[in-house]
Amino acid sequence: MIVDLGSSHADTYGQQEMTAYNVHYQTIGFHPLVAFDGLTGDFLQLNC
């Protein structure tokens, strides 16, 4: 199995828990780590 790891950014508004400032996007939000099967593209796991 080949595991393809990536990340994404989701803006948040208000006083949400587990958010942080992202210098690249210059906003506050979640920056979860996402895992996919590299052969089929199937979603495996999301880790915030």
C-alpha distance matrix in Angstrom:
0.0 3.8 6.4 9.7 12.7 16.1 19.5 22.4 26.1 28.2 31.9 33.8 37.5 39.8 39.1 35.5 33.9 30.9 31.6 32.2 33.8 31.6 33.5 31.6 32.3 35.6 35.1 34.3 31.1 27.7 24.9 21.8 18.3 15.8 12.0 10.2 6.9 7.3 7.3 9.6 11.2 11.4 13.0 11.5 14.4 17.6 19.3 22.9
3.8 0.0 3.8 6.4 9.7 13.1 16.6 19.6 23.4 25.8 29.5 31.6 35.4 37.8 37.3 33.8 32.3 29.2 29.5 29.8 31.1 28.7 30.4 28.3 29.2 32.5 32.2 31.7 28.7 25.5 22.4 19.6 16.0 13.7 10.1 8.5 5.9 4.8 6.5 9.4 9.9 11.1 12.2 11.3 13.7 16.4 18.0 21.3
6.4 3.8 0.0 3.8 6.3 9.8 13.2 16.3 20.0 22.3 26.0 28.0 31.8 34.1 33.5 30.1 28.5 25.4 25.7 26.1 27.6 25.3 27.2 25.3 26.1 29.2 28.8 28.1 25.1 21.8 18.7 15.9 12.3 10.0 6.5 5.8 5.0 5.2 8.3 10.1 9.3 9.9 10.0 8.7 10.4 12.8 14.2 17.5
9.7 6.4 3.8 0.0 3.8 6.7 10.3 13.3 17.0 19.6 23.3 25.6 29.4 32.0 31.7 28.4 27.2 24.0 23.9 24.1 25.1 22.5 24.3 22.1 22.8 26.1 25.9 25.5 22.7 19.6 16.4 14.0 10.5 8.3 5.7 5.1 6.1 5.1 8.9 10.4 8.5 9.9 9.6 9.5 10.7 12.1 13.7 16.5
12.7 9.7 6.3 3.8 0.0 3.8 7.1 10.5 14.1 16.8 20.3 22.6 26.3 28.8 28.3 25.1 23.8 20.5 20.3 20.4 21.5 19.0 20.9 19.1 19.8 23.0 22.6 22.1 19.3 16.2 12.9 10.6 7.0 5.8 4.7 6.5 8.9 8.8 12.6 13.7 11.1 11.9 10.4 9.8 9.7 10.0 10.8 13.2
16.1 13.1 9.8 6.7 3.8 0.0 3.8 7.0 10.6 13.6 17.0 19.5 23.3 26.0 25.8 22.8 21.9 18.8 18.0 17.8 18.6 15.9 17.8 15.8 16.2 19.5 19.2 19.0 16.3 13.6 10.2 8.6 5.9 5.3 6.5 8.3 11.4 11.2 14.9 15.4 12.2 13.2 11.2 11.6 10.8 9.9 10.7 12.1
19.5 16.6 13.2 10.3 7.1 3.8 0.0 3.8 7.0 10.1 13.4 15.9 19.7 22.3 22.2 19.3 18.7 15.6 14.4 14.3 15.0 12.5 14.8 13.0 13.1 16.2 15.6 15.2 12.6 10.0 6.5 5.7 4.6 5.6 8.6 10.9 14.5 14.7 18.3 18.3 14.9 15.4 12.8 13.2 11.5 9.3 9.5 9.8
22.4 19.6 16.3 13.3 10.5 7.0 3.8 0.0 3.8 6.7 10.1 12.9 16.6 19.6 20.0 17.3 17.4 14.8 13.1 13.2 13.6 11.2 13.7 11.8 10.9 14.0 13.0 12.9 10.1 8.1 5.6 6.0 7.1 7.7 11.2 13.0 16.7 17.1 20.4 19.9 16.2 16.6 13.9 15.0 13.1 10.4 10.9 10.2
26.1 23.4 20.0 17.0 14.1 10.6 7.0 3.8 0.0 3.8 6.5 9.6 13.2 16.2 16.9 14.5 15.1 13.0 10.5 10.5 10.6 8.5 11.4 10.0 8.2 10.9 9.4 9.3 6.7 5.8 4.7 7.0 9.5 10.9 14.5 16.6 20.4 20.9 24.1 23.5 19.7 19.9 17.0 18.0 15.8 12.5 12.5 10.6
28.2 25.8 22.3 19.6 16.8 13.6 10.1 6.7 3.8 0.0 3.8 6.5 10.1 13.3 14.4 12.0 13.3 12.0 9.6 10.7 11.1 10.2 13.4 12.5 9.9 11.8 9.2 8.4 5.4 5.2 6.6 8.4 11.6 12.7 16.4 18.4 22.1 23.1 26.1 25.0 21.2 20.9 17.8 19.0 16.5 13.1 13.3 10.9
31.9 29.5 26.0 23.3 20.3 17.0 13.4 10.1 6.5 3.8 0.0 3.8 6.9 10.4 12.0 10.5 12.6 12.1 9.0 9.8 9.6 9.5 12.5 12.3 9.1 9.9 6.6 5.9 4.2 6.6 8.9 11.4 14.9 16.3 20.1 22.1 25.9 26.8 29.9 28.7 24.9 24.7 21.6 22.7 20.1 16.5 16.2 13.4
33.8 31.6 28.0 25.6 22.6 19.5 15.9 12.9 9.6 6.5 3.8 0.0 3.8 6.8 8.4 7.1 9.8 10.3 7.6 9.4 10.1 11.3 14.5 15.1 12.1 12.0 8.2 6.1 4.6 7.1 10.5 12.7 16.4 18.1 21.9 24.1 27.9 29.2 32.2 30.9 27.2 26.5 23.1 23.9 21.0 17.3 16.7 13.4
37.5 35.4 31.8 29.4 26.3 23.3 19.7 16.6 13.2 10.1 6.9 3.8 0.0 3.8 6.8 7.1 10.6 12.2 9.7 11.3 11.7 13.6 16.3 17.4 14.3 13.3 9.5 7.6 7.8 10.6 14.1 16.4 20.1 21.8 25.6 27.8 31.6 33.0 35.9 34.5 30.8 30.0 26.7 27.5 24.5 20.8 20.1 16.7
39.8 37.8 34.1 32.0 28.8 26.0 22.3 19.6 16.2 13.3 10.4 6.8 3.8 0.0 3.8 5.9 9.5 12.0 10.2 12.0 12.9 15.5 18.2 19.9 17.1 15.6 12.0 9.5 10.1 12.6 16.3 18.4 22.2 24.2 27.9 30.4 34.1 35.7 38.7 37.3 33.7 32.6 29.1 29.6 26.4 22.7 21.5 17.9
39.1 37.3 33.5 31.7 28.3 25.8 22.2 20.0 16.9 14.4 12.0 8.4 6.8 3.8 0.0 3.8 6.6 9.5 8.6 10.7 12.4 15.5 18.4 20.5 18.3 16.7 13.2 10.0 10.3 12.3 15.9 17.8 21.5 23.7 27.4 30.2 33.9 35.6 38.7 37.5 34.0 32.7 29.1 29.0 25.6 21.9 20.2 16.5
35.5 33.8 30.1 28.4 25.1 22.8 19.3 17.3 14.5 12.0 10.5 7.1 7.1 5.9 3.8 0.0 3.8 6.7 6.4 9.5 12.0 14.6 18.0 19.7 17.5 16.7 13.1 9.6 8.5 9.4 13.1 14.5 18.2 20.3 23.8 26.7 30.3 32.2 35.3 34.0 30.6 29.2 25.5 25.3 21.8 18.2 16.6 13.0
33.9 32.3 28.5 27.2 23.8 21.9 18.7 17.4 15.1 13.3 12.6 9.8 10.6 9.5 6.6 3.8 0.0 3.8 5.6 8.9 12.2 14.9 18.4 20.3 18.7 18.0 14.8 11.1 9.6 9.4 12.5 13.5 16.8 19.2 22.5 25.7 29.2 31.2 34.4 33.3 30.1 28.5 24.7 24.0 20.3 16.8 14.6 11.0
30.9 29.2 25.4 24.0 20.5 18.8 15.6 14.8 13.0 12.0 12.1 10.3 12.2 12.0 9.5 6.7 3.8 0.0 3.8 6.8 10.5 12.6 16.2 17.9 16.9 16.7 13.9 10.3 8.4 7.2 9.6 10.4 13.5 16.3 19.6 23.0 26.5 28.3 31.6 30.9 27.6 26.3 22.6 21.6 17.9 14.4 11.8 8.1
31.6 29.5 25.7 23.9 20.3 18.0 14.4 13.1 10.5 9.6 9.0 7.6 9.7 10.2 8.6 6.4 5.6 3.8 0.0 3.8 7.1 9.3 12.9 14.7 13.3 12.9 10.1 6.5 5.0 5.1 7.9 10.1 13.5 16.4 20.0 23.1 26.8 28.2 31.6 30.9 27.5 26.6 22.9 22.6 19.1 15.3 13.1 9.3
32.2 29.8 26.1 24.1 20.4 17.8 14.3 13.2 10.5 10.7 9.8 9.4 11.3 12.0 10.7 9.5 8.9 6.8 3.8 0.0 3.8 6.4 9.6 11.9 11.3 10.4 8.4 5.4 5.7 6.7 8.1 11.1 14.1 17.3 20.9 24.1 27.7 28.7 32.2 31.9 28.4 28.0 24.5 24.2 20.8 17.2 14.8 11.3
33.8 31.1 27.6 25.1 21.5 18.6 15.0 13.6 10.6 11.1 9.6 10.1 11.7 12.9 12.4 12.0 12.2 10.5 7.1 3.8 0.0 3.8 6.3 9.1 8.5 7.0 5.7 4.3 6.5 8.7 9.5 13.1 15.9 19.0 22.6 25.5 29.2 29.7 33.3 33.1 29.5 29.5 26.3 26.3 23.2 19.6 17.6 14.2
31.6 28.7 25.3 22.5 19.0 15.9 12.5 11.2 8.5 10.2 9.5 11.3 13.6 15.5 15.5 14.6 14.9 12.6 9.3 6.4 3.8 0.0 3.8 5.6 5.6 5.5 5.7 6.1 7.2 8.8 8.2 12.0 14.2 17.2 20.6 23.4 26.9 27.1 30.7 30.7 27.1 27.5 24.5 24.8 22.0 18.7 17.0 14.2
33.5 30.4 27.2 24.3 20.9 17.8 14.8 13.7 11.4 13.4 12.5 14.5 16.3 18.2 18.4 18.0 18.4 16.2 12.9 9.6 6.3 3.8 0.0 3.8 5.6 4.8 7.2 8.9 10.8 12.5 11.6 15.3 17.1 19.9 23.2 25.7 29.1 28.8 32.4 32.8 29.2 30.0 27.3 27.6 25.1 21.9 20.3 17.7
31.6 28.3 25.3 22.1 19.1 15.8 13.0 11.8 10.0 12.5 12.3 15.1 17.4 19.9 20.5 19.7 20.3 17.9 14.7 11.9 9.1 5.6 3.8 0.0 3.8 5.6 8.2 10.6 11.6 12.9 11.4 14.8 16.2 18.5 21.6 23.7 27.0 26.4 29.9 30.3 26.7 27.9 25.5 26.2 24.1 21.1 20.1 18.0
32.3 29.2 26.1 22.8 19.8 16.2 13.1 10.9 8.2 9.9 9.1 12.1 14.3 17.1 18.3 17.5 18.7 16.9 13.3 11.3 8.5 5.6 5.6 3.8 0.0 3.8 5.5 8.3 9.4 11.3 10.7 14.2 16.2 18.2 21.6 23.6 27.1 26.8 30.2 30.0 26.3 27.2 24.7 25.8 23.6 20.4 19.7 17.3
35.6 32.5 29.2 26.1 23.0 19.5 16.2 14.0 10.9 11.8 9.9 12.0 13.3 15.6 16.7 16.7 18.0 16.7 12.9 10.4 7.0 5.5 4.8 5.6 3.8 0.0 3.8 7.1 9.6 12.4 12.6 16.3 18.7 21.1 24.6 26.9 30.5 30.3 33.7 33.6 29.9 30.6 27.8 28.7 26.2 22.8 21.7 18.8
35.1 32.2 28.8 25.9 22.6 19.2 15.6 13.0 9.4 9.2 6.6 8.2 9.5 12.0 13.2 13.1 14.8 13.9 10.1 8.4 5.7 5.7 7.2 8.2 5.5 3.8 0.0 3.8 6.4 9.8 11.0 14.6 17.6 19.9 23.6 26.0 29.7 30.0 33.3 32.8 29.1 29.3 26.3 27.2 24.5 20.9 19.8 16.7
34.3 31.7 28.1 25.5 22.1 19.0 15.2 12.9 9.3 8.4 5.9 6.1 7.6 9.5 10.0 9.6 11.1 10.3 6.5 5.4 4.3 6.1 8.9 10.6 8.3 7.1 3.8 0.0 3.8 7.3 9.4 12.9 16.2 18.8 22.5 25.2 29.0 29.7 33.1 32.5 28.8 28.6 25.3 25.7 22.7 19.0 17.5 14.1
31.1 28.7 25.1 22.7 19.3 16.3 12.6 10.1 6.7 5.4 4.2 4.6 7.8 10.1 10.3 8.5 9.6 8.4 5.0 5.7 6.5 7.2 10.8 11.6 9.4 9.6 6.4 3.8 0.0 3.8 6.6 9.6 13.2 15.5 19.3 21.9 25.7 26.7 30.0 29.2 25.5 25.1 21.7 22.2 19.1 15.4 14.2 10.8
27.7 25.5 21.8 19.6 16.2 13.6 10.0 8.1 5.8 5.2 6.6 7.1 10.6 12.6 12.3 9.4 9.4 7.2 5.1 6.7 8.7 8.8 12.5 12.9 11.3 12.4 9.8 7.3 3.8 0.0 3.8 6.0 9.7 12.1 15.8 18.7 22.4 23.7 27.0 26.2 22.7 22.0 18.5 18.6 15.5 11.7 10.4 7.1
24.9 22.4 18.7 16.4 12.9 10.2 6.5 5.6 4.7 6.6 8.9 10.5 14.1 16.3 15.9 13.1 12.5 9.6 7.9 8.1 9.5 8.2 11.6 11.4 10.7 12.6 11.0 9.4 6.6 3.8 0.0 3.8 6.8 9.5 13.2 16.2 19.9 20.8 24.3 23.9 20.4 20.1 16.8 16.8 13.9 10.5 9.1 6.8
21.8 19.6 15.9 14.0 10.6 8.6 5.7 6.0 7.0 8.4 11.4 12.7 16.4 18.4 17.8 14.5 13.5 10.4 10.1 11.1 13.1 12.0 15.3 14.8 14.2 16.3 14.6 12.9 9.6 6.0 3.8 0.0 3.8 6.3 10.0 13.1 16.8 18.1 21.5 21.1 17.7 17.0 13.6 13.2 10.2 6.7 5.6 4.4
18.3 16.0 12.3 10.5 7.0 5.9 4.6 7.1 9.5 11.6 14.9 16.4 20.1 22.2 21.5 18.2 16.8 13.5 13.5 14.1 15.9 14.2 17.1 16.2 16.2 18.7 17.6 16.2 13.2 9.7 6.8 3.8 0.0 3.8 6.9 10.3 13.8 15.0 18.5 18.5 15.4 14.9 11.8 11.0 8.3 6.0 5.2 6.3
15.8 13.7 10.0 8.3 5.8 5.3 5.6 7.7 10.9 12.7 16.3 18.1 21.8 24.2 23.7 20.3 19.2 16.3 16.4 17.3 19.0 17.2 19.9 18.5 18.2 21.1 19.9 18.8 15.5 12.1 9.5 6.3 3.8 0.0 3.8 6.8 10.5 12.0 15.3 14.9 11.7 11.1 8.0 7.7 5.9 4.7 6.4 8.7
12.0 10.1 6.5 5.7 4.7 6.5 8.6 11.2 14.5 16.4 20.1 21.9 25.6 27.9 27.4 23.8 22.5 19.6 20.0 20.9 22.6 20.6 23.2 21.6 21.6 24.6 23.6 22.5 19.3 15.8 13.2 10.0 6.9 3.8 0.0 3.8 7.0 8.9 12.1 12.0 9.4 8.8 6.4 5.3 5.2 6.5 8.5 11.6
10.2 8.5 5.8 5.1 6.5 8.3 10.9 13.0 16.6 18.4 22.1 24.1 27.8 30.4 30.2 26.7 25.7 23.0 23.1 24.1 25.5 23.4 25.7 23.7 23.6 26.9 26.0 25.2 21.9 18.7 16.2 13.1 10.3 6.8 3.8 0.0 3.8 5.9 8.7 8.3 5.7 5.5 4.6 5.1 7.2 9.3 12.0 15.1
6.9 5.9 5.0 6.1 8.9 11.4 14.5 16.7 20.4 22.1 25.9 27.9 31.6 34.1 33.9 30.3 29.2 26.5 26.8 27.7 29.2 26.9 29.1 27.0 27.1 30.5 29.7 29.0 25.7 22.4 19.9 16.8 13.8 10.5 7.0 3.8 0.0 3.8 5.6 5.7 5.0 5.2 6.5 6.6 9.7 12.5 15.2 18.5
7.3 4.8 5.2 5.1 8.8 11.2 14.7 17.1 20.9 23.1 26.8 29.2 33.0 35.7 35.6 32.2 31.2 28.3 28.2 28.7 29.7 27.1 28.8 26.4 26.8 30.3 30.0 29.7 26.7 23.7 20.8 18.1 15.0 12.0 8.9 5.9 3.8 0.0 3.8 5.9 5.5 7.8 9.5 10.1 12.8 15.1 17.4 20.5
7.3 6.5 8.3 8.9 12.6 14.9 18.3 20.4 24.1 26.1 29.9 32.2 35.9 38.7 38.7 35.3 34.4 31.6 31.6 32.2 33.3 30.7 32.4 29.9 30.2 33.7 33.3 33.1 30.0 27.0 24.3 21.5 18.5 15.3 12.1 8.7 5.6 3.8 0.0 3.8 5.9 8.2 11.1 12.0 15.3 17.9 20.5 23.7
9.6 9.4 10.1 10.4 13.7 15.4 18.3 19.9 23.5 25.0 28.7 30.9 34.5 37.3 37.5 34.0 33.3 30.9 30.9 31.9 33.1 30.7 32.8 30.3 30.0 33.6 32.8 32.5 29.2 26.2 23.9 21.1 18.5 14.9 12.0 8.3 5.7 5.9 3.8 0.0 3.8 5.4 9.0 10.7 14.2 16.9 20.0 23.1
11.2 9.9 9.3 8.5 11.1 12.2 14.9 16.2 19.7 21.2 24.9 27.2 30.8 33.7 34.0 30.6 30.1 27.6 27.5 28.4 29.5 27.1 29.2 26.7 26.3 29.9 29.1 28.8 25.5 22.7 20.4 17.7 15.4 11.7 9.4 5.7 5.0 5.5 5.9 3.8 0.0 3.8 6.5 9.0 12.0 14.0 17.2 20.0
11.4 11.1 9.9 9.9 11.9 13.2 15.4 16.6 19.9 20.9 24.7 26.5 30.0 32.6 32.7 29.2 28.5 26.3 26.6 28.0 29.5 27.5 30.0 27.9 27.2 30.6 29.3 28.6 25.1 22.0 20.1 17.0 14.9 11.1 8.8 5.5 5.2 7.8 8.2 5.4 3.8 0.0 3.8 6.3 9.6 12.2 15.6 18.6
13.0 12.2 10.0 9.6 10.4 11.2 12.8 13.9 17.0 17.8 21.6 23.1 26.7 29.1 29.1 25.5 24.7 22.6 22.9 24.5 26.3 24.5 27.3 25.5 24.7 27.8 26.3 25.3 21.7 18.5 16.8 13.6 11.8 8.0 6.4 4.6 6.5 9.5 11.1 9.0 6.5 3.8 0.0 3.8 6.3 8.4 12.0 14.9
11.5 11.3 8.7 9.5 9.8 11.6 13.2 15.0 18.0 19.0 22.7 23.9 27.5 29.6 29.0 25.3 24.0 21.6 22.6 24.2 26.3 24.8 27.6 26.2 25.8 28.7 27.2 25.7 22.2 18.6 16.8 13.2 11.0 7.7 5.3 5.1 6.6 10.1 12.0 10.7 9.0 6.3 3.8 0.0 3.8 7.3 10.3 13.7
14.4 13.7 10.4 10.7 9.7 10.8 11.5 13.1 15.8 16.5 20.1 21.0 24.5 26.4 25.6 21.8 20.3 17.9 19.1 20.8 23.2 22.0 25.1 24.1 23.6 26.2 24.5 22.7 19.1 15.5 13.9 10.2 8.3 5.9 5.2 7.2 9.7 12.8 15.3 14.2 12.0 9.6 6.3 3.8 0.0 3.8 6.6 10.0
17.6 16.4 12.8 12.1 10.0 9.9 9.3 10.4 12.5 13.1 16.5 17.3 20.8 22.7 21.9 18.2 16.8 14.4 15.3 17.2 19.6 18.7 21.9 21.1 20.4 22.8 20.9 19.0 15.4 11.7 10.5 6.7 6.0 4.7 6.5 9.3 12.5 15.1 17.9 16.9 14.0 12.2 8.4 7.3 3.8 0.0 3.8 6.6
19.3 18.0 14.2 13.7 10.8 10.7 9.5 10.9 12.5 13.3 16.2 16.7 20.1 21.5 20.2 16.6 14.6 11.8 13.1 14.8 17.6 17.0 20.3 20.1 19.7 21.7 19.8 17.5 14.2 10.4 9.1 5.6 5.2 6.4 8.5 12.0 15.2 17.4 20.5 20.0 17.2 15.6 12.0 10.3 6.6 3.8 0.0 3.8
22.9 21.3 17.5 16.5 13.2 12.1 9.8 10.2 10.6 10.9 13.4 13.4 16.7 17.9 16.5 13.0 11.0 8.1 9.3 11.3 14.2 14.2 17.7 18.0 17.3 18.8 16.7 14.1 10.8 7.1 6.8 4.4 6.3 8.7 11.6 15.1 18.5 20.5 23.7 23.1 20.0 18.6 14.9 13.7 10.0 6.6 3.8 0.0
